[in-house]
Structure formats: structure tokens, C-alpha cells
Amino acid sequence: MKEIHLTVPASSQRTCSVVVGDGALEELPHITGELEADLLVILYDASLEPIAEKVQALLPEAASIPIPSGESSKSFEQVERIVEELVLLHASTHSVLINVGGGMVTDLGGFTSSVFARGIRCIHVPTNLLGMADAAIGGKTYVNVGKVKNMVGTLWYPSAVLADTSFLQELPRHQIEEGLVEILKVASLTDAEFFGWVEEHVEQCLAGDRELLEVCVQNAAHAKVDVLERGAKDGQTAFLLNFGHTVGHAIEALSHFSLSHAEAVGIGMLIEMRIAGSEAYDRIETLLTQLSMPIDLPVGMQARDIWEVILSDKNVRSDGDVRIAVPPSIGTSSMLPVTKAALLAACR
């Protein structure tokens, strides 16, 4: 018997540009030109036709694929449909997918990019605050399976992220509220000064102040990039970005997605902080209330059902070891184990 060893080649390191600011979309032709693609395809949320038209005007040679709005589109069914469209367009390993929309589109488009032809390049053009500050940054891609949110995915970094803050002036208030939930999440874990700034300017941000919203996106994006880069080195820091998500994803799924991602994560934050006895609780609860987020579980939702869904979470070990990331105080972070009893006691 002979044993042969193959040294697996390491992925080559490269930089993913995150461009934030009013007019960032104008960089798109320059970036796609440098990529020397044989085909450009715009994948976009069908409810965002006006923005898709702006992208098309910058790239008149690009093909386009609309997808239905809503979390239900983040599915294998849609992946298959997009792949079929790409085949009809004669896409190849040298093609580029440009994902235009919120977190659903960048998750779905990123995942499809990672599996089509063993991986093609993609560019994310987030169109809402949540996408610009959080969902589009980093290489995590996902689709949902049944009741389980984000169980199947890949790590596939985009070639660039273009966060054009001019899109934010068209957002309805509830989408600004939802984006600010993710912003206060990362601020609470990483930067006490930035968190205090959010507290001071939250009402102006909710009123749509473009300059302040741009500051929000820049600071949140910078903080997330820093956490991701540290996580790549130590293998665990990036887990801190799951604050509120371990419980929140279960709540979102049990609501059959009638709760938005931000609403579910906000409730998840509060439950996880009650478990941890976090000193940050009152300040975060106050901000979530200002953002019109629910702070209690939906009527009829049971803590024991939340626990059962959590046990299917991708971050839970097969031995049932459940961990959460929380800020013990604003600007700090820690990870701790959770028991079923602790969760039941913290839910209300």
C-alpha cells in the first residue's frame, strides 16, 4: 500500500475594494474594465428596476436577470433558474455577476457566483442601508433550506463592493431603521465612541440626513472589515458579528419570515444580553425602541421552539454546544456558552 500526499494550494490573497460614498456606482465601468470579463450580467431585485436601469446605463453591453423580491427568493430554486439563464447567455469562468439589491440579492448572487462553473467573479451593489453597512461586506454567501435560515453557503469574496449612499435618500424609513440595527450591533461590539455617536445622531439619521448616513456606513464598514481581518488570523473573532443572530435567525424562521431580519435580530440581541447579564442592555434596548423595533417575542412563539431551531444553526457543534457573542459593555465583546435553561429564562 502506498500513501500519496497532495499539498493543497492556498488561495491567493487579494484585496476586495469597498467604495462608500455618494456616486460610488460611477466606479463600476472602471472596475469591470479591469476585470476583463467576457460577459457582464446584472442580477437584480425586480422591485429595484430604476436602480437596475442606472447600472445598465453604465454597462450597456451587460445582460440582466431580475429576481422576485423577498426572502423566499434565497433558495435553491432561484439558484437553478439563474444558472439556467447564465448557460443560455453562454457565461463562462471569465464572466462577472453584478448583484444589485439588498442582503437577499448579495447572498443569493454571491452563492450562485461561487458555484457556477466552479466559481466566477462578482461585484456587489447594495441598495439599502443594511446591505451597505453589513450584508454585502465579507465573503459569506447563503441560501435558506426549509425553516433553517442561512444553512447552506460558501465563502466567496466579491471583487468589489460599491455602496452608493445616494440610494439611501429613496429608502422608506423602515429600511433605514433596519439598517441602523446592524450598525448598532457592530458599534456595540467594537467602538464605544461610534456607538455614542449613533445614540446622539439617531433621529437625524432616521430623518434621512445623507451626510450622517454616509458616516454611519463608512464607520460600520470599516469596523466589520477590521473584525473580519482579525477573524481570518485567529479563526474566531469574526464569530462576534453573530451577536443577536444565533437567537434572531431562529425567531425569524419561526415567524415564517413575517418578521424582518432586523426585527428578529433586535429581539435576539436583547435575549442574548439577558442571558449574559450585559451592562449594555439598557442602552441597546433604548436604541431599538427608537428604531421602532419590537423588543418582545411575537405572541405565541415559544422559547422551547426557538431552542430546537437553534440546535440546527450552522455554528452549533454536533454535541449541542451553543455559543453566543455579546457585548458585556458597550465597545467590548465576548463569547459564552448557552444552555436551554438559560434561554428559557431569558425569553419573554
C-alpha distance (Angstrom), angle and dihedral (degrees) to the residues before:
residue distance angle dihedral
M1 . . .
K2 3.79 . .
E3 3.78 125.8 .
I4 3.80 116.6 -152.2
H5 3.79 121.0 -164.6
L6 3.79 123.7 -148.9
T7 3.78 117.4 -160.9
V8 3.79 104.0 -141.4
P9 3.80 110.5 -134.2
A10 3.76 114.2 -116.9
S11 3.80 119.1 -122.0
S12 3.77 111.4 -99.8
Q13 3.78 113.6 -110.7
R14 3.79 117.6 -118.9
T15 3.76 138.8 162.8
C16 3.78 122.6 -106.6
S17 3.80 108.8 -152.4
V18 3.80 116.1 -137.4
V19 3.80 108.4 -164.5
V20 3.81 114.6 -167.9
G21 3.78 125.2 -176.4
D22 3.77 149.8 72.2
G23 3.81 106.0 -51.1
A24 3.82 96.8 15.1
L25 3.81 88.8 138.6
E26 3.82 89.3 70.3
E27 3.83 87.6 73.0
L28 3.81 90.5 66.7
P29 3.84 99.3 90.5
H30 3.80 90.7 48.7
I31 3.82 92.8 50.0
T32 3.80 95.2 45.7
G33 3.79 89.7 46.9
E34 3.79 90.5 57.0
L35 3.81 90.5 50.3
E36 3.83 91.6 58.5
A37 3.79 93.4 -147.5
D38 3.80 122.7 -173.8
L39 3.83 89.4 -147.6
L40 3.80 135.1 16.7
V41 3.80 118.7 -156.4
I42 3.80 124.2 -172.2
L43 3.82 112.3 -148.3
Y44 3.79 109.2 -168.3
D45 3.78 145.2 168.5
A46 3.80 105.7 -101.5
S47 3.82 90.6 -133.8
L48 3.81 89.5 62.3
E49 3.79 99.2 63.8
P50 3.86 94.4 137.2
I51 3.81 92.1 55.9
A52 3.79 91.6 43.2
E53 3.80 87.8 53.9
K54 3.82 90.0 54.7
V55 3.79 89.8 52.4
Q56 3.80 90.6 46.9
A57 3.82 90.7 51.0
L58 3.81 89.5 56.2
L59 3.82 91.4 46.5
P60 3.82 105.9 32.0
E61 3.80 91.5 168.4
A62 3.82 93.5 58.7
A63 3.80 124.4 106.6
S64 3.79 118.9 -137.1
I65 3.81 139.0 -144.2
P66 3.83 120.0 -168.5
I67 3.80 119.9 -155.4
P68 3.81 128.6 -163.7
S69 3.81 117.5 -96.2
G70 3.77 121.2 -109.7
E71 3.79 141.7 60.5
S72 3.81 91.0 -81.7
S73 3.81 88.6 73.3
K74 3.82 90.6 66.2
S75 3.79 90.4 88.4
F76 3.78 143.6 112.7
E77 3.79 87.9 -108.8
Q78 3.80 90.5 63.4
V79 3.81 92.2 43.0
E80 3.80 89.0 55.8
R81 3.80 92.1 48.3
I82 3.82 92.5 49.6
V83 3.81 91.0 48.0
E84 3.80 90.1 51.4
E85 3.82 89.8 51.5
L86 3.81 91.1 48.8
V87 3.80 90.5 51.5
L88 3.81 90.5 51.6
L89 3.82 88.5 50.9
H90 3.84 89.9 51.7
A91 3.79 92.5 -119.9
S92 3.79 116.0 -179.9
T93 3.78 140.5 -175.3
H94 3.83 86.5 -79.5
S95 3.82 93.9 58.7
V96 3.82 126.6 103.4
L97 3.82 128.1 -141.9
I98 3.81 115.4 -150.6
N99 3.81 109.8 -156.6
V100 3.80 113.3 -154.1
G101 3.80 118.6 -174.3
G102 3.77 143.7 43.6
G103 3.79 130.2 -42.5
M104 3.80 93.2 -64.5
V105 3.82 91.1 59.9
T106 3.79 96.6 43.4
D107 3.83 90.5 47.6
L108 3.80 93.3 47.0
G109 3.79 95.6 39.8
G110 3.78 92.5 45.1
F111 3.80 91.5 50.7
T112 3.80 92.8 47.8
S113 3.81 90.2 48.4
S114 3.79 90.5 52.7
V115 3.81 95.4 53.4
F116 3.80 104.2 33.2
A117 3.81 110.0 100.0
R118 3.84 87.8 -12.4
G119 3.78 89.8 -60.7
I120 3.78 137.9 -23.2
R121 3.79 129.4 -166.5
C122 3.78 122.3 -94.6
I123 3.80 140.4 -171.9
H124 3.80 123.2 -150.7
V125 3.80 120.9 -141.5
P126 3.83 103.7 -176.6
T127 3.78 113.0 -160.5
N128 3.80 102.9 -169.0
L129 3.79 136.1 52.7
L130 3.80 95.5 -105.9
G131 3.80 91.4 53.0
M132 3.80 94.6 46.2
A133 3.79 95.3 47.6
D134 3.79 99.1 38.5
A135 3.81 127.4 -13.9
A136 3.82 99.2 59.6
I137 3.81 94.9 45.6
G138 3.79 117.8 87.9
G139 3.77 129.4 22.2
K140 3.79 102.4 -85.5
T141 3.81 113.9 127.1
Y142 3.78 127.0 179.2
V143 3.77 149.6 175.6
N144 3.79 125.4 -164.4
V145 3.80 124.3 -117.5
G146 3.80 116.4 -157.1
K147 3.79 109.6 -55.8
V148 3.78 92.8 -17.2
K149 3.78 113.6 97.5
N150 3.81 120.5 -146.4
M151 3.81 95.6 -6.5
V152 3.81 96.8 136.3
G153 3.77 118.6 50.8
T154 3.76 149.8 119.2
L155 3.77 138.5 -133.1
W156 3.81 104.3 -112.9
Y157 3.78 120.0 153.1
P158 3.80 119.0 -147.6
S159 3.78 119.2 -125.6
A160 3.81 88.5 -123.3
V161 3.80 143.3 -8.7
L162 3.81 117.2 -142.8
A163 3.81 110.7 -163.9
D164 3.80 103.6 -174.2
T165 3.78 104.1 -170.1
S166 3.81 91.8 -163.8
F167 3.83 85.5 80.3
L168 3.79 89.7 65.5
Q169 3.80 94.0 70.9
E170 3.80 88.9 69.0
L171 3.80 95.3 50.2
P172 3.80 120.2 112.6
R173 3.79 113.6 -120.1
H174 3.81 94.2 -106.4
Q175 3.81 91.2 60.5
I176 3.81 90.7 52.2
E177 3.81 88.2 49.6
E178 3.80 90.9 51.6
G179 3.79 93.2 48.2
L180 3.79 91.2 50.5
V181 3.82 89.5 56.6
E182 3.81 90.4 64.6
I183 3.80 90.5 42.7
L184 3.81 93.1 54.6
K185 3.81 88.1 45.8
V186 3.79 94.5 59.9
A187 3.82 92.8 37.2
S188 3.81 92.3 52.6
L189 3.81 90.3 54.7
T190 3.78 100.8 41.4
D191 3.80 116.4 18.9
A192 3.81 126.5 33.3
E193 3.81 91.5 -175.8
F194 3.81 92.9 54.0
F195 3.81 90.7 45.9
G196 3.80 89.3 54.0
W197 3.80 89.2 49.1
V198 3.82 89.8 54.1
E199 3.81 90.4 50.2
E200 3.81 90.0 51.3
H201 3.81 96.6 46.7
V202 3.80 103.3 31.2
E203 3.81 95.8 110.3
Q204 3.83 92.3 49.7
C205 3.79 89.7 49.0
L206 3.80 90.6 50.5
A207 3.80 88.2 51.5
G208 3.82 87.8 59.0
D209 3.81 101.7 -107.0
R210 3.81 99.8 177.7
E211 3.80 97.4 -155.8
L212 3.80 93.3 50.0
L213 3.81 92.5 45.7
E214 3.80 88.8 52.3
V215 3.81 89.2 53.0
C216 3.82 88.2 50.9
V217 3.80 93.0 52.4
Q218 3.80 94.2 44.7
N219 3.81 93.7 50.2
A220 3.80 95.1 43.0
A221 3.81 92.8 46.5
H222 3.79 91.6 48.5
A223 3.81 91.7 49.0
K224 3.80 93.1 48.6
V225 3.82 92.6 48.3
D226 3.81 89.3 51.2
V227 3.81 92.2 51.0
L228 3.82 91.9 46.9
E229 3.79 93.0 49.8
R230 3.80 91.9 49.0
G231 3.81 89.2 46.8
A232 3.80 91.0 53.6
K233 3.80 88.5 58.3
D234 3.80 101.4 42.9
G235 3.80 99.8 28.1
Q236 3.80 96.0 -131.7
T237 3.83 114.3 51.4
A238 3.81 92.3 85.3
F239 3.83 88.7 63.6
L240 3.82 86.7 73.9
L241 3.81 88.1 75.6
N242 3.82 87.0 69.8
F243 3.82 90.8 76.4
G244 3.81 105.4 140.5
H245 3.78 92.6 2.4
T246 3.81 101.9 91.6
V247 3.80 90.7 62.0
G248 3.80 94.5 24.5
H249 3.79 96.4 58.8
A250 3.81 90.0 52.4
I251 3.81 90.9 50.4
E252 3.80 91.3 47.6
A253 3.80 92.0 51.3
L254 3.82 94.2 45.4
S255 3.80 89.2 52.2
H256 3.83 87.2 56.6
F257 3.81 84.5 -120.8
S258 3.80 92.9 -63.1
L259 3.80 83.6 126.2
S260 3.79 113.6 65.9
H261 3.79 119.7 -120.9
A262 3.81 91.3 -105.5
E263 3.82 93.6 48.5
A264 3.80 91.9 51.2
V265 3.80 93.3 44.7
G266 3.81 91.2 49.5
I267 3.81 90.7 55.7
G268 3.80 88.6 43.7
M269 3.81 91.0 54.1
L270 3.78 92.0 54.1
I271 3.80 94.2 46.9
E272 3.80 92.0 47.6
M273 3.82 91.5 48.8
R274 3.81 90.7 50.0
I275 3.81 88.4 53.0
A276 3.81 90.2 50.4
G277 3.81 96.7 40.3
S278 3.81 88.6 -126.7
E279 3.80 119.9 -168.1
A280 3.82 86.9 -146.3
Y281 3.81 92.4 68.3
D282 3.81 101.3 97.6
R283 3.80 95.5 45.9
I284 3.80 93.3 48.5
E285 3.81 93.0 44.4
T286 3.82 89.3 51.9
L287 3.80 91.9 51.6
L288 3.80 93.3 46.1
T289 3.81 88.8 52.5
Q290 3.82 90.0 50.8
L291 3.81 87.3 51.8
S292 3.83 90.3 54.4
M293 3.80 91.0 -116.9
P294 3.82 120.2 152.4
I295 3.79 112.6 -110.3
D296 3.82 100.1 -167.3
L297 3.78 133.6 58.9
P298 3.80 116.8 -90.7
V299 3.79 113.5 -93.6
G300 3.78 110.3 -85.4
M301 3.81 97.2 17.5
Q302 3.79 109.7 129.3
A303 3.80 126.4 -145.1
R304 3.80 91.9 -138.7
D305 3.82 89.6 58.3
I306 3.79 89.7 50.7
W307 3.81 89.3 53.6
E308 3.81 92.3 51.6
V309 3.80 91.4 52.5
I310 3.81 91.3 45.9
L311 3.80 89.5 57.2
S312 3.81 87.1 64.6
D313 3.81 92.5 52.1
K314 3.81 114.2 123.9
N315 3.82 91.6 -123.9
V316 3.80 95.4 55.2
R317 3.79 115.6 99.3
S318 3.79 120.1 -126.1
D319 3.81 89.5 -109.0
G320 3.81 89.0 63.0
D321 3.81 95.9 -104.7
V322 3.82 103.7 160.2
R323 3.80 119.0 -168.7
I324 3.77 133.0 -179.1
A325 3.79 134.3 -164.1
V326 3.80 117.4 -134.1
P327 3.81 140.5 163.1
P328 3.84 106.8 -115.9
S329 3.81 84.3 -163.0
I330 3.80 132.0 -2.9
G331 3.80 111.0 -68.0
T332 3.81 95.8 18.3
S333 3.79 132.6 89.6
S334 3.78 140.8 -160.4
M335 3.78 141.8 168.5
L336 3.78 124.1 -132.7
P337 3.81 139.4 171.4
V338 3.79 121.5 -105.3
T339 3.79 130.2 -150.8
K340 3.77 127.6 -157.0
A341 3.80 89.7 -114.0
A342 3.81 91.4 54.3
L343 3.79 91.6 50.6
L344 3.81 93.1 48.1
A345 3.80 90.3 50.7
A346 3.82 92.8 49.5
C347 3.80 97.9 48.4
R348 3.77 120.2 91.8
